[in-house]
Amino acid sequence: MRKSLTLNLLLILAMSFGAYTVSAQTLIWGGAGDPVAEFSGGLTGWTATGLSSSDPTKADLALWEWKANGKADGGAYWGTLPAIASPSVANGAAVFNSDRLDNAGIVGNFGLGDCPSPHKGVLTSPVIDCSAFATVAVNFTQYYRNFQSATSIEVTTDNGATWVPFPLNTEIATNAATPNNSQKVINITAVAANQSAVQFRFSFDGEYYFWIVDDVSLTTLPDNDLVMSGMYYSPSSFQTPQYHAKPETWFFAANVSNPGGAAQTNVWIKATIINTASSEVIYTDSMKFDEIAQGVVDSLFDLTDMSWDVPEILNIGQYRLTYNMWSEDHPDITPTDNTLNELFNFSEKVFSKDQAITGGLRPGADGDYAFGNYYKMSPDDNIQTTALSTTFSCTAGAPEVLTGRSVNVYLLEINCLDDFSDFEGLNYYGTTPGDELVLVGLNNYTFTAADANYAEFTVDILDFETGEPGVVMKPNGKYFIVTEYAGALNYVLYQGVSNSIDYSYKPDAVSPVWISGDRWYTQGFGADDAIAVQRLNTDITFTTGAEETLPVDALSVFPNPVKGEMNVTLDLGKATKGNLSIADITGKVLKTVALQNAGQQNTKIDVSGFAQGSYFLRLTTSEGIRTVKVMITE
């Protein structure tokens, strides 16, 4: 991947902060009021050392520095970001400014600064006596933004002959950042406990953007410090058409760590789903674990006592799933890392993995490539889904421009097991039914002078067999939709991506990438944790001749013809969830109303905006369907 493309400014909101409380910990070194630990007026007591650079003659210039304003400004890509929000920021902070070291503050001046990246610089503490302590942790406030870099705490007990690394911030994706008041507690007990000559150092290794640290201390481990690092749940896309959120059971699980000094007992994990527009709670449940042992790291806790039977249809809109974790017996030292949230949408007709465009990616080596997303259709054969178009994003690397360049888009039908366990991905695509990947739709797009980098571009999908617009998708079918960058474009254009949602904890979260001469990879660019901006825009119609399995009197409309407002009577044997849909004479769905607890009831549907003519009203529940023909008059 070339850094010139993804060095886009990322606006990060400053968060309010307060002093960090190290309750249930013993202070070993540093802490509030210690000028060395607070970097008060400089790096006194610390040693800054440059270890490497892409220009070996300048390796010794890969230095940490003291900044009075607590910022990593001076580089070309700092923008208007805030200072670190540490308790003693007024005294200054320690900064590794990879941005400034590489480009000297000049946009596009990559590799021409004082110390070209990738580079490594370390900031080493004084020698500290930990011989009386059975547990040791490094505590500090940080602000870190990543491009292609690694951060770690490295520890020695033999005067620097050997250093043991403790990686951190590995979850921060390309072009993403921590909050500017991120509090870290790094357990270095395995190396430092009961040692008389401990030193630790902050290590930045790689390229861009910065790492700022402040208010450092060594303490014993807090007894109570649970951490939730990942949430598993069923949907594999940020946005799914409501008709494809088929009735199913969702399952939940969470990744949990216990880096504290004591086992945690009677621990609860709770899941809650709300409609963000109405704040209506549509699901909540919790499960208790008797004990989470000390030292557990990123262990999967399957919430087997919890499940959610998804309604037949949920209202179109945005929903939030929240996980909360707590112990009945012990208050947690950092409860902020015991909660995780994720959003998901039910749309009318759009499949999408991304929430927002955050950057661009391409393979590291030159060569043709394709990148896109995987979407699975509902098994409901009472609806017909047609792929109409795809929306993607890309950008050209300076000094190149988009104008006059073309890309191809392909819709590929997948023939493999749902879990991809038998997927080989050795062939780009086939054209014969039954091939592992079958080309079913395609088109190309040529950029004009009006097209801007990172814009969204929508391309119609043409049926491969007929050349006509639209491809009818199979019920329960699996598909890749990808954009191909071939020939002279393979090193010029970068696919737009999003890392605003962490898909590493999602089932079926496939983001396929093809690298020329190699094969398909179903996990995209891997460690970059980025998903393609590649949406699938569809049309949904009722299938003709669907079996009417509900009684005739289950659905009626009075009066009929209808003017302005449709009066609908439901007569079902028992309360159930489902939906009412209005379609035109061709079967195209025009309006849907979710039913959360339908039984015997009357409901009204506004049809004042409908043109005069014949329409179908269809009732769909888990028990079956019933359709009536209605006439709307003006």
Backbone hydrogen bonds, N-H to C=O, Kabsch-Sander energy under -0.5 kcal/mol:
donor,donor_aa,acceptor,acceptor_aa,energy
3,K,1,M,-0.5
5,L,2,R,-1.6
6,T,2,R,-0.6
7,L,3,K,-0.6
8,N,6,T,-0.9
11,L,9,L,-0.5
12,I,10,L,-0.6
13,L,11,L,-0.5
22,V,20,Y,-0.5
23,S,21,T,-0.5
25,Q,22,V,-1.3
28,I,218,L,-3.1
29,W,218,L,-1.9
31,G,216,V,-1.9
34,D,31,G,-1.9
38,E,34,D,-2.0
39,F,36,V,-0.9
40,S,35,P,-2.5
41,G,39,F,-1.0
41,G,91,N,-2.2
42,G,39,F,-0.5
46,W,43,L,-2.3
47,T,124,T,-2.0
49,T,122,V,-2.6
51,L,120,K,-2.8
52,S,120,K,-1.5
54,S,116,P,-1.5
54,S,118,P,-0.5
58,K,55,D,-2.8
59,A,56,P,-1.2
61,L,58,K,-1.9
62,A,59,A,-1.8
63,L,61,L,-2.3
65,E,95,V,-2.6
67,K,93,A,-2.5
70,G,67,K,-1.1
75,G,72,A,-0.5
78,W,75,G,-0.8
81,L,78,W,-1.2
84,I,70,G,-2.4
85,A,180,N,-3.1
86,S,84,I,-1.0
89,V,86,S,-1.6
91,N,88,S,-2.5
92,G,89,V,-1.9
93,A,67,K,-1.8
94,A,213,V,-2.1
95,V,65,E,-2.9
96,F,211,W,-2.7
97,N,95,V,-0.6
98,S,96,F,-0.9
98,S,209,Y,-0.6
99,D,209,Y,-2.1
101,L,97,N,-2.4
102,D,98,S,-1.9
103,N,99,D,-2.1
104,A,100,R,-2.3
106,I,103,N,-1.8
107,V,105,G,-0.5
109,N,106,I,-2.1
110,F,108,G,-1.0
112,L,102,D,-0.7
112,L,109,N,-1.7
113,G,102,D,-2.3
115,C,101,L,-2.5
119,H,206,G,-2.5
120,K,52,S,-1.7
121,G,204,F,-2.0
122,V,49,T,-2.6
123,L,202,F,-1.8
124,T,47,T,-2.9
125,S,200,F,-2.8
128,I,198,V,-2.6
130,C,128,I,-0.7
130,C,195,Q,-2.4
133,F,130,C,-1.9
137,A,219,T,-2.8
138,V,186,I,-2.5
139,N,137,A,-0.5
139,N,217,S,-3.1
140,F,184,K,-1.8
141,T,214,D,-2.8
142,Q,182,S,-2.8
143,Y,212,I,-2.0
145,R,210,F,-2.0
146,N,176,A,-2.5
147,F,208,Y,-1.5
148,Q,207,E,-2.4
148,Q,208,Y,-0.6
150,A,205,D,-2.3
151,T,168,L,-0.7
152,S,203,S,-1.6
153,I,166,F,-2.0
154,E,152,S,-0.5
154,E,201,R,-2.5
155,V,164,V,-2.2
156,T,199,Q,-2.7
161,A,158,D,-1.2
164,V,155,V,-2.8
166,F,153,I,-2.4
168,L,151,T,-2.1
172,I,169,N,-1.6
173,A,171,E,-0.7
174,T,528,D,-0.7
175,N,146,N,-1.9
176,A,173,A,-2.3
178,T,144,Y,-2.6
182,S,142,Q,-1.2
182,S,179,P,-1.3
184,K,140,F,-2.7
186,I,138,V,-2.8
187,N,185,V,-0.6
188,I,136,V,-1.9
188,I,186,I,-0.8
189,T,136,V,-0.6
191,V,188,I,-1.5
192,A,188,I,-2.9
193,A,189,T,-1.8
194,N,130,C,-1.2
194,N,133,F,-2.1
195,Q,192,A,-1.8
198,V,128,I,-2.9
199,Q,156,T,-2.2
201,R,154,E,-2.4
202,F,123,L,-2.2
203,S,152,S,-2.6
203,S,201,R,-0.5
204,F,121,G,-2.3
205,D,150,A,-2.5
206,G,119,H,-2.6
207,E,148,Q,-2.2
210,F,145,R,-1.4
211,W,96,F,-1.8
212,I,143,Y,-2.5
213,V,94,A,-2.4
214,D,141,T,-2.1
216,V,37,A,-2.3
217,S,139,N,-2.2
218,L,29,W,-2.5
219,T,137,A,-2.3
220,T,26,T,-1.9
225,D,223,D,-0.7
227,V,257,S,-2.5
228,M,337,D,-2.8
229,S,227,V,-0.6
229,S,255,N,-2.1
230,G,255,N,-1.0
232,Y,253,A,-2.8
233,Y,505,Y,-0.5
238,F,352,S,-0.7
239,Q,352,S,-2.8
240,T,345,N,-1.8
242,Q,347,S,-2.8
244,H,241,P,-2.2
245,A,241,P,-0.7
245,A,242,Q,-0.8
246,K,244,H,-1.9
250,W,248,E,-0.5
250,W,308,W,-3.0
252,F,306,M,-0.5
253,A,232,Y,-1.7
254,A,301,F,-1.9
255,N,230,G,-2.8
256,V,254,A,-0.5
256,V,299,S,-2.6
257,S,227,V,-2.9
258,N,296,V,-3.1
261,G,222,P,-2.6
262,A,223,D,-1.6
264,Q,292,I,-2.5
266,N,290,D,-2.2
267,V,289,F,-2.6
268,W,326,W,-3.5
269,I,287,M,-2.3
270,K,324,N,-3.0
271,A,285,D,-2.7
272,T,322,T,-2.1
273,I,283,Y,-2.9
274,I,320,R,-2.0
275,N,280,E,-2.4
276,T,274,I,-0.7
276,T,318,Q,-1.9
277,A,318,Q,-0.6
279,S,275,N,-2.7
282,I,273,I,-2.3
282,I,280,E,-0.7
283,Y,273,I,-1.4
285,D,271,A,-2.0
287,M,269,I,-2.1
289,F,267,V,-3.3
292,I,264,Q,-2.8
293,A,291,E,-0.5
295,G,258,N,-2.5
296,V,293,A,-1.4
299,S,256,V,-2.5
301,F,254,A,-3.3
301,F,299,S,-0.5
302,D,300,L,-0.7
303,L,252,F,-1.9
303,L,301,F,-0.5
304,T,302,D,-2.0
306,M,303,L,-1.9
308,W,250,W,-1.6
310,V,248,E,-2.8
310,V,308,W,-1.0
317,G,346,F,-2.2
319,Y,344,F,-3.0
320,R,274,I,-2.3
321,L,342,E,-3.0
322,T,272,T,-2.7
322,T,320,R,-0.5
323,Y,340,L,-2.8
324,N,270,K,-2.2
325,M,338,N,-1.4
326,W,268,W,-2.0
327,S,330,H,-0.5
328,E,266,N,-2.7
329,D,265,T,-0.8
333,I,224,N,-2.6
337,D,334,T,-1.7
338,N,335,P,-1.8
339,T,336,T,-0.7
340,L,323,Y,-1.9
342,E,321,L,-2.1
344,F,319,Y,-2.3
345,N,238,F,-3.6
346,F,317,G,-2.5
347,S,240,T,-2.0
347,S,345,N,-0.6
351,F,536,L,-2.6
352,S,239,Q,-2.2
358,T,497,V,-2.8
359,G,497,V,-1.3
361,L,495,Q,-2.2
369,Y,485,Y,-2.1
370,A,514,W,-1.8
371,F,483,T,-2.0
372,G,512,P,-2.0
373,N,481,I,-2.1
374,Y,510,V,-1.4
375,Y,479,Y,-2.4
377,M,477,G,-2.9
381,D,379,P,-0.5
383,I,380,D,-0.9
384,Q,541,T,-3.3
386,T,539,D,-2.8
387,A,471,V,-3.1
388,L,386,T,-0.7
388,L,537,N,-2.4
389,S,537,N,-1.7
390,T,459,V,-2.3
391,T,535,R,-1.2
392,F,457,F,-2.6
393,S,533,V,-1.0
394,C,455,A,-0.6
395,T,494,Y,-1.9
397,G,492,V,-2.1
400,E,397,G,-2.3
404,G,447,F,-2.7
405,R,402,L,-2.3
407,V,445,Y,-2.1
408,N,484,E,-1.5
409,V,443,N,-2.9
410,Y,482,V,-2.2
411,L,441,G,-2.9
412,L,410,Y,-0.6
412,L,480,F,-3.0
413,E,438,V,-3.0
414,I,478,K,-2.9
415,N,436,E,-2.7
416,C,414,I,-0.5
420,F,417,L,-1.9
423,F,420,F,-1.5
424,E,422,D,-0.5
430,G,437,L,-2.9
435,D,432,T,-2.4
438,V,413,E,-2.4
439,L,430,G,-3.1
440,V,411,L,-2.6
440,V,438,V,-0.6
441,G,411,L,-1.6
442,L,462,L,-1.9
443,N,409,V,-1.5
445,Y,407,V,-2.5
447,F,405,R,-3.0
451,D,448,T,-1.7
454,Y,394,C,-2.3
455,A,452,A,-1.8
457,F,392,F,-3.2
457,F,455,A,-0.5
459,V,390,T,-2.7
461,I,388,L,-2.7
462,L,442,L,-2.2
462,L,460,D,-0.5
463,D,468,E,-3.4
464,F,440,V,-2.3
467,G,463,D,-2.7
470,G,461,I,-3.2
471,V,387,A,-1.6
473,M,385,T,-3.1
476,N,378,S,-2.0
477,G,474,K,-2.4
478,K,414,I,-0.5
479,Y,375,Y,-2.1
480,F,412,L,-2.5
481,I,373,N,-2.3
482,V,410,Y,-2.3
483,T,371,F,-2.2
484,E,408,N,-3.6
485,Y,369,Y,-3.4
486,A,484,E,-0.6
489,L,486,A,-1.7
490,N,487,G,-1.6
491,Y,488,A,-0.5
492,V,489,L,-1.3
493,L,489,L,-2.2
494,Y,395,T,-2.7
495,Q,361,L,-1.8
496,G,393,S,-3.8
497,V,359,G,-2.6
498,S,531,I,-2.5
503,Y,501,I,-0.9
505,Y,502,D,-0.6
506,K,503,Y,-1.7
509,A,506,K,-0.9
510,V,508,D,-2.0
511,S,522,T,-1.8
513,V,521,Y,-2.2
514,W,370,A,-2.7
515,I,519,R,-1.3
516,S,368,D,-3.0
516,S,514,W,-0.5
518,D,515,I,-2.1
520,W,425,G,-2.7
521,Y,513,V,-2.6
524,G,511,S,-1.3
524,G,521,Y,-0.7
525,F,530,A,-0.5
526,G,523,Q,-2.0
528,D,525,F,-1.3
529,D,526,G,-2.3
531,I,498,S,-2.7
532,A,372,G,-0.5
533,V,496,G,-2.5
534,Q,532,A,-1.4
535,R,391,T,-3.1
536,L,351,F,-2.0
537,N,389,S,-2.8
537,N,535,R,-0.5
538,T,349,K,-2.0
539,D,386,T,-2.0
541,T,384,Q,-2.5
542,F,587,G,-2.4
543,T,382,N,-2.3
546,A,543,T,-0.8
549,T,547,E,-1.1
550,L,625,I,-2.3
554,A,551,P,-1.6
555,L,552,V,-1.0
556,S,569,T,-1.8
558,F,567,N,-2.0
562,V,631,M,-3.7
565,E,563,K,-1.9
566,M,605,I,-3.1
567,N,565,E,-0.6
568,V,566,M,-0.7
568,V,603,T,-3.2
569,T,556,S,-2.7
570,L,601,Q,-3.2
571,D,554,A,-1.7
572,L,599,G,-1.4
576,T,598,A,-2.7
578,G,595,L,-2.6
579,N,620,T,-2.2
580,L,593,V,-2.6
581,S,618,R,-2.4
582,I,591,K,-2.8
583,A,616,F,-2.6
584,D,588,K,-2.1
585,I,614,S,-0.5
587,G,584,D,-2.0
589,V,540,I,-2.3
590,L,582,I,-3.3
591,K,582,I,-1.5
593,V,580,L,-3.0
595,L,578,G,-3.2
596,Q,594,A,-0.5
598,A,576,T,-2.8
601,Q,570,L,-1.5
601,Q,599,G,-0.7
603,T,568,V,-2.6
605,I,566,M,-2.0
607,V,564,G,-2.2
608,S,564,G,-0.7
610,F,607,V,-1.9
613,G,632,I,-2.2
615,Y,630,V,-2.7
616,F,583,A,-2.8
617,L,628,V,-2.9
618,R,581,S,-2.9
618,R,616,F,-0.5
619,L,626,R,-3.2
620,T,579,N,-2.6
620,T,618,R,-0.5
621,T,624,G,-2.8
622,S,577,K,-0.8
624,G,621,T,-1.0
626,R,619,L,-1.8
628,V,617,L,-2.5
630,V,615,Y,-2.7
632,I,613,G,-2.8
633,T,562,V,-3.1
